[in-house]
């Protein structure tokens, strides 16, 4: 799974989403992309499942870019543990995504193919998304 090599602090606060994404909100590398419509945390396992799906679809011709990285530690207490006794251990890592953020980009495929691939990827994610195209 994706995880940061090192961190300054092991555990983080949850944080809040206050506005639309201003960084990473435009297509830069590919022709079509997947843009988030809602704020949320995308788990490292979801990103890996999307990566596998994109790799299979673009194997012969095409290229894809992953524009998010899970750098936020998500903690969880074990089951049947009482309240108190501190914060739980790091369970997995998540990418914090604001509305408007480009998640994945694809290039080198036909328009119908890229649309099907990104629709398949969107079904693996925990945030609502839409497919966007670059106007040249």
C-alpha positions as CSV (number, residue, x, y, z in Angstrom):
1,X,0.0,0.0,0.0
2,X,1.0,3.6,-0.4
3,X,2.4,5.3,2.7
4,X,4.8,8.1,3.4
5,X,8.4,7.1,4.0
6,X,8.7,9.2,7.1
7,X,6.6,11.7,9.0
8,X,7.3,14.5,11.5
9,X,4.5,13.4,13.8
10,X,3.0,9.8,13.9
11,X,-0.6,10.8,14.6
12,X,-2.6,13.7,13.2
13,X,-5.8,15.6,14.0
14,X,-8.8,14.9,11.7
15,X,-9.1,18.5,10.3
16,X,-12.0,20.1,8.5
17,X,-12.7,21.0,4.8
18,X,-13.7,24.6,4.5
19,X,-13.7,25.3,0.7
20,X,-13.2,24.1,-2.8
21,X,-9.7,22.9,-3.9
22,X,-7.5,25.6,-5.3
23,X,-4.4,23.4,-5.8
24,X,-4.7,20.4,-8.2
25,X,-8.0,21.5,-9.6
26,X,-7.0,21.5,-13.3
27,X,-6.0,18.8,-15.8
28,X,-2.2,19.1,-16.4
29,X,-0.9,15.8,-17.7
30,X,-3.8,13.9,-19.4
31,X,-6.7,14.6,-21.7
32,X,-9.4,13.2,-19.4
33,X,-9.5,13.0,-15.6
34,X,-11.6,12.2,-12.6
35,X,-12.6,15.1,-10.4
36,X,-14.0,14.9,-6.8
37,X,-17.4,16.5,-6.1
38,X,-17.4,15.9,-2.4
39,X,-14.8,16.2,0.4
40,X,-13.6,13.1,2.0
41,X,-10.7,10.7,2.8
42,X,-9.6,8.3,0.2
43,X,-7.9,5.2,1.7
44,X,-4.6,3.8,0.4
45,X,-6.4,0.6,-0.5
46,X,-8.8,2.5,-2.7
47,X,-6.0,4.3,-4.5
48,X,-4.2,0.9,-5.0
49,X,-7.4,-0.7,-6.4
50,X,-7.8,2.3,-8.8
51,X,-4.2,2.0,-9.8
52,X,-4.5,-1.7,-10.7
53,X,-7.7,-0.9,-12.7
54,X,-5.9,1.9,-14.6
55,X,-2.8,-0.2,-15.2
56,X,-4.9,-3.0,-16.8
57,X,-6.8,-0.6,-19.0
58,X,-3.8,1.4,-20.2
59,X,-1.4,-1.5,-20.6
60,X,-1.2,-1.7,-24.4
61,X,-1.5,2.0,-25.2
62,X,-2.1,5.0,-22.9
63,X,-0.8,6.5,-19.8
64,X,-2.2,7.5,-16.4
65,X,-1.3,9.8,-13.6
66,X,-2.3,9.5,-9.9
67,X,-2.6,13.1,-8.5
68,X,-3.2,12.2,-4.8
69,X,-1.1,10.6,-2.2
70,X,-2.2,9.2,1.2
71,X,0.0,11.2,3.6
72,X,-2.5,11.5,6.5
73,X,-2.4,8.9,9.3
74,X,-5.8,7.5,10.3
75,X,-6.0,6.1,13.8
76,X,-8.4,3.5,15.1
77,X,-8.9,1.9,18.5
78,X,-9.2,-1.9,18.7
79,X,-12.7,-3.4,19.1
80,X,-14.3,-3.6,22.5
81,X,-12.0,-1.0,24.2
82,X,-13.4,1.5,26.7
83,X,-13.3,5.2,26.2
84,X,-10.2,7.0,27.4
85,X,-6.7,5.5,27.5
86,X,-5.4,7.8,24.7
87,X,-5.6,7.9,20.9
88,X,-5.6,4.6,19.0
89,X,-2.8,3.3,16.8
90,X,-2.3,4.1,13.2
91,X,-4.6,1.9,11.2
92,X,-4.0,3.1,7.6
93,X,-3.2,6.2,5.6
94,X,-5.7,8.4,3.8
95,X,-5.5,11.2,1.2
96,X,-7.6,14.2,2.2
97,X,-9.6,15.4,-0.8
98,X,-11.5,18.7,-1.2
99,X,-14.3,19.2,-3.8
100,X,-12.8,20.1,-7.2
101,X,-9.6,18.1,-6.8
102,X,-8.3,16.1,-9.8
103,X,-7.7,12.5,-8.6
104,X,-6.6,10.7,-11.7
105,X,-5.7,11.6,-15.3
106,X,-5.6,9.4,-18.4
107,X,-4.1,10.0,-21.9
108,X,-3.6,7.9,-25.0
109,X,-7.0,6.1,-25.0
110,X,-10.1,6.7,-27.1
111,X,-12.7,8.9,-25.5
112,X,-15.1,6.1,-25.0
113,X,-12.4,3.8,-23.5
114,X,-11.2,6.5,-21.1
115,X,-14.7,7.2,-20.0
116,X,-15.4,3.5,-19.2
117,X,-12.1,3.2,-17.4
118,X,-12.6,6.3,-15.2
119,X,-16.2,5.2,-14.5
120,X,-14.8,1.8,-13.3
121,X,-12.2,3.7,-11.1
122,X,-14.9,6.0,-9.7
123,X,-16.9,3.0,-8.4
124,X,-13.9,2.0,-6.3
125,X,-13.7,5.4,-4.5
126,X,-15.5,6.6,-1.4
127,X,-16.1,10.2,-2.7
128,X,-18.5,11.3,-5.5
129,X,-16.7,12.1,-8.7
130,X,-17.2,13.3,-12.3
131,X,-15.3,12.8,-15.5
132,X,-13.8,15.9,-16.9
133,X,-12.1,16.6,-20.3
134,X,-9.5,19.1,-21.3
135,X,-10.6,21.6,-23.9
136,X,-7.7,22.3,-26.3
